[in-house]
Amino acid sequence: VGLYHPRNLHDYYELCRGKEALEMTKWFNTNYHYLVPDFSEITSPCFSFPSLFI
């Protein structure tokens, strides 16, 4: 989705395990888990799929 832009490896790991880790949730009551992104009113996602429109 491109909402998080870690500048280095430390920032990347901080998103996963750092001081404010992202919430982990089960996928439809299975043993598969995913990280829940933080969305707010100022979040403006932009999708970049140029190969779909060629």
N, C-alpha and C positions, 0 to 999 in steps of 0.2 A: 504494500500500500504506500510505502514511502513516507510515513509520518515521523519516523525516527531517523535522524541522520548522525550516527556516531562518528566523531572525527578521528578516533583512534581506537585501539583495542581495549583500552581501559574503559572508555565510555560505552563501548559495546557490551562488555561484561557487567558494567554497572546497571544497564537496563535489565539484564537477566537475573543477576544475583546481588546487585549492589545495595546501596542504602535505601532506595525505593524500588524494590523489585516489582515486576509486573505480576498480577494475579494469575495463578494457574488454575484452569477449570477442566473438568472432564468433558469429553466429546460425547454427547448423547448417552450418558450413563454407561460408557464403556471404560476400558482401561487406558484409552488414548487421552492425552492431555494437550492443551494448547495455552499459550500466553494471551491474556486478554489485554488488548491495547487500551490506553487511556484516551478517551475522546472528550472534548469540551466544546463550549460555544465558539471558541476561536479556531478550532480545528478545521482546516480546509483541505481535505484530501484531493489529490490529483492523480489520475491514473495515466500511465504512459505505456501504451501498447501500440507503437507505430506499425508493427508488422501486421496487425489485424486490419488496417485500413489501406494497405497497398494493393 
